[in-house]
Amino acid sequence: MTVRLNHAALEHARKLVEQGAVVHDERDDWSEHAPSADDENRYVEKNGWDDYALWHLGEDPDKSEETKGRFSFPYGDFARVHRCAVISLESRAAQNDHDDLAREAKRLLELIDGE
C-alpha cells in the first residue's frame, strides 16, 4: 500500500480550520463522529469523487480512481474538521510509517488548538 499525502486535502483542511469550521471534540470521539458508509456514499453521489478526496489526507495512487479504497485518513464529516479525527489519523499514520502524513496531521492539530 503506497499512501501519499493528499496536498489538496491538506489545504482544504487548513482553510476550514482558519474559517472556524472545526469541532473541538475529544480524542476518542471519532468512532461516533465519523461518517457512516451510507453517509459517504450519499456524499459521493451528490458531490463526486474529487470532493470526497478533499476529506482524506491519504491517497493510494495504485488503487482505482473512483473507489473509496483509494482514500484514507479522513479528518472530518464533510462539513467540519474534527479534532478527534486529526488525532486518530496522526496516530495511525505514525504507526504505519506514513511520516509525512503524521507530521502534517500534527501541524493541523496545532492549528486547531491555536498553537
Residue pairs with C-beta under 8 A, 6 or more apart in sequence:
1 60
1 62
2 60
2 61
2 62
3 58
3 59
3 60
3 72
3 73
3 96
3 98
3 101
4 58
4 59
4 60
4 61
4 100
5 57
5 58
5 59
5 100
5 101
5 104
6 53
6 54
6 56
6 57
6 58
6 59
6 71
8 53
8 54
9 53
9 54
9 55
9 56
9 57
9 59
9 75
10 57
10 104
10 108
12 54
12 55
13 57
13 75
13 76
13 81
13 86
13 108
14 108
14 111
16 22
16 76
16 80
16 81
17 81
17 108
17 111
17 112
18 111
21 79
21 80
21 81
22 80
22 81
22 82
22 83
22 112
23 33
23 77
23 80
23 81
23 82
23 83
23 84
24 83
24 112
25 33
25 82
25 83
25 84
26 83
26 84
27 84
27 87
27 88
28 84
29 82
29 84
30 82
30 84
30 85
30 87
30 88
33 77
33 82
33 84
33 85
34 74
34 77
34 85
35 43
35 74
35 77
35 78
39 77
39 78
40 52
40 68
43 51
43 52
43 78
44 52
44 68
47 78
49 65
49 66
52 68
52 71
53 59
53 70
53 71
55 71
55 74
55 75
55 76
55 78
56 71
56 72
56 73
56 74
56 75
57 72
57 73
57 74
57 75
57 89
57 93
57 101
57 104
57 105
58 71
58 72
58 73
58 89
58 93
58 98
58 101
59 70
59 71
59 72
60 69
60 70
60 71
60 72
61 70
63 69
63 70
64 70
73 89
73 92
73 93
73 98
73 101
73 105
74 85
74 89
75 81
75 82
75 85
75 86
75 89
75 105
75 108
76 82
76 85
81 108
81 112
83 109
83 112
83 113
86 105
86 108
86 109
86 112
87 109
89 101
89 105
90 101
90 102
90 105
90 106
90 109
93 99
93 101
93 102
93 105
94 102
